[in-house]
């Protein structure tokens, strides 16, 4: 086995440019696949966080009084869709707004009254689809004392549309880059084989087995796939560190989660897939050459 590894490294050194192009191609392919997987994993977590109970704000009419709160809470509980409910008075809301905008609150000092409504922060039960959320919001809004319901419907609807679009695009892009990487890997092995064609013929004449002849090429393909996969993941992780904090801040007001990198299981699957890609490209190439 050591002999095959040494021979594979020798082939890589003798064909540096071709192997570098192959590794770069595989790494770019893995990068594209990993970006989609990263999006899908975190998107699934967003949806799952809502499945476990999404939060919403129920804004009340201006004529609302505290005497009406028990009746309102009873009506909301009667819908059987709410797990938690916290009342936030207009005074509490204004105080929180002032605290959140302490550095830019000069205009708040000019207010003669409190323009904010009383509200209820609720946590809804699990649901199976976005349509169910919309129906729950409609049922809540139909209650007399409710003025409006805010559950992030704008971004959530767009998010689900983007999720579906990414799913279709992801399949197409991943398939395309897989084929490109496979083609380049196969041709790199083909060129490496032809550069050693005389050596291979001599080995055959002296009785070397097909396994002994092919093994260094397979090891070379495995190394190309492994290095390409690791490189792609390193690029993705570096990019993730630079942009994840900003994305988390944008979503934090609606969804209680943070953007996470790929799971260990997914990372190992990606590395295994890229290594298999290198081996499979080598297999296809040698199958055509050594008929």
Protein Blocks (a to p, Z undefined) as FASTA:
>chain_A
ZZmmmmmmmmmmmmmmlmmmmmmmmmmmmmmmmmmmmmmmmmmmmmmmmmnopadddddd
fkbcfklmmmmmmmmmmnopafbdcdddfklmmmmmmmmmmmmmmmmmmpmbdfbdcddd
ddddddfbfklmmmmmmmmmmpmklmbdcehlmmmmmmmmmmmmmmmmmmmmmmmmmmmm
mmmmmmmmmmmmmmmmmmmmmmmmnopafklmmmmmmmmmmmmmmmmmmmmmmmmmmmmm
mmmmmmmmmmmmmpgcddddddfklmmmmmmmmmmmmmmmmmmmmmmmmZZ
